[in-house]
Amino acid sequence: MHFRKQRVNKKSSYPSASAKSLSAEATSSKEVALALPLSIEEMERKAKTLRRHIIAMTAKAGSGHPGGSLSAAEIVTALFFNHLRHNPSNPRWPDRDRFVLSKGHAAPLLYAALAEAGYFPVEELLTLRQLDSRMQGHTDMTITPGVEMSAGALGQGLSFGIGIALAARLDRRDYRVYVLLGDGECDEGQVWEAAMAAAHFKVDNIVAIVDRNRQQIDGWTYEVMDTEPLAEKWLSFRWHTIEVNGHDLSQIIAALGEAKLVKGKPTASIAHTTKGKGVSFMENNLDFHGRAPTPEDAERALKELE
Ligand SMILES: Cc1ncc(C[n+]2csc(CCOP(=O)(O)OP(=O)(O)O)c2C)c(N)n1
């Protein structure tokens, strides 16, 4: 278990979502001693906070990818606020666990988690997609503290993660690597080359988490490219495979714990989720894959997320 001092942001407040009110997050920060991990109830609240940030950020930017950010809020919350060994005041700490966001368009979710964890001020979130901002539309590991991989071109994160995981073996370090993939992303052949390699090299310090929200950019996954049976595919590639409800924090935490005990093979978790989760009119709504909420949408969404 990892204990650390953390900058804690008081309750986020997006009182209404008019263009004006989105200009600043009413948050102040102070240095307090905090013990991680958060409890399930605290994580449930944190996931909601991340969702509020995602809505506010994309609405203010007028662009971005809210749907696939909202679907993975519990997965990312479980990692950053319970499971990962990390230190926001030392983002390049060599022994940190690595989180690789392979579906780089879900950058708003990652930024929200990093800000809430204390990597940078929450206020910076509202600079999403502005020129010279550290909050670019797709992740850039050279400018944003806590971002491990520059992503956006899908299909590459698992290969990248395996490289980092093998480096741990060479360097005799015990950190672990967690890669978040989209299910549409699993259409990419490179994902399966990486899957074969990880099993072949017995990379047991890596976990691939597939955000199985069943939608991708322009349709349901079963219409665009039917990857079922997805869990069986990972299993047949010789990965220890665990299916979870990706909105159930207890199940996610249990799966991450189980993965730690698996030796000699990598672990894949198929996390069944809903795209746009948490906002009624965004759930399973393809329109919000890559479209920001309007100010009116955001106002409604933030009310639902109170
Ligand atoms: C190599 C590559 N091809 C196409 C795209 C365009 N693109 C962006 S998001 C997306 C759909 C991804 O679907 P999924 O992985 O399921 O993401 P999620 O639904 O979780 O947002 C596509 C095809 C891309 N970013 N990279």
PDBQT file of the ligand as one rigid body, heavy atoms in Angstrom, charges set to zero:
ROOT
HETATM    1  C1  LIG A 401      -5.032   4.229 -36.200  1.00  0.00    +0.000 C 
HETATM    2  C2  LIG A 401      -6.293   5.015 -36.015  1.00  0.00    +0.000 A 
HETATM    3  N1  LIG A 401      -7.329   4.824 -36.857  1.00  0.00    +0.000 NA
HETATM    4  C3  LIG A 401      -8.456   5.539 -36.720  1.00  0.00    +0.000 A 
HETATM    5  C4  LIG A 401      -8.560   6.472 -35.727  1.00  0.00    +0.000 A 
HETATM    6  C5  LIG A 401      -9.823   7.304 -35.614  1.00  0.00    +0.000 C 
HETATM    7  N2  LIG A 401     -10.575   6.942 -34.426  1.00  0.00    +0.000 N 
HETATM    8  C6  LIG A 401     -10.571   7.711 -33.327  1.00  0.00    +0.000 A 
HETATM    9  S1  LIG A 401     -11.500   7.096 -32.094  1.00  0.00    +0.000 SA
HETATM   10  C7  LIG A 401     -11.957   5.773 -33.034  1.00  0.00    +0.000 A 
HETATM   11  C8  LIG A 401     -12.887   4.711 -32.495  1.00  0.00    +0.000 C 
HETATM   12  C9  LIG A 401     -12.287   4.009 -31.365  1.00  0.00    +0.000 C 
HETATM   13  O1  LIG A 401     -13.223   3.162 -30.788  1.00  0.00    +0.000 OA
HETATM   14  P1  LIG A 401     -12.934   2.545 -29.374  1.00  0.00    +0.000 P 
HETATM   15  O2  LIG A 401     -11.556   2.036 -29.351  1.00  0.00    +0.000 OA
HETATM   16  O3  LIG A 401     -14.012   1.564 -29.076  1.00  0.00    +0.000 OA
HETATM   17  O4  LIG A 401     -12.992   3.804 -28.432  1.00  0.00    +0.000 OA
HETATM   18  P2  LIG A 401     -14.148   4.268 -27.422  1.00  0.00    +0.000 P 
HETATM   19  O5  LIG A 401     -15.465   3.788 -27.984  1.00  0.00    +0.000 OA
HETATM   20  O6  LIG A 401     -13.867   3.601 -26.132  1.00  0.00    +0.000 OA
HETATM   21  O7  LIG A 401     -14.058   5.749 -27.355  1.00  0.00    +0.000 OA
HETATM   22  C10 LIG A 401     -11.357   5.823 -34.288  1.00  0.00    +0.000 A 
HETATM   23  C11 LIG A 401     -11.565   4.813 -35.343  1.00  0.00    +0.000 C 
HETATM   24  C12 LIG A 401      -7.449   6.642 -34.875  1.00  0.00    +0.000 A 
HETATM   25  N3  LIG A 401      -7.485   7.517 -33.861  1.00  0.00    +0.000 N 
HETATM   26  N4  LIG A 401      -6.338   5.904 -35.028  1.00  0.00    +0.000 NA
ENDROOT
TORSDOF 0
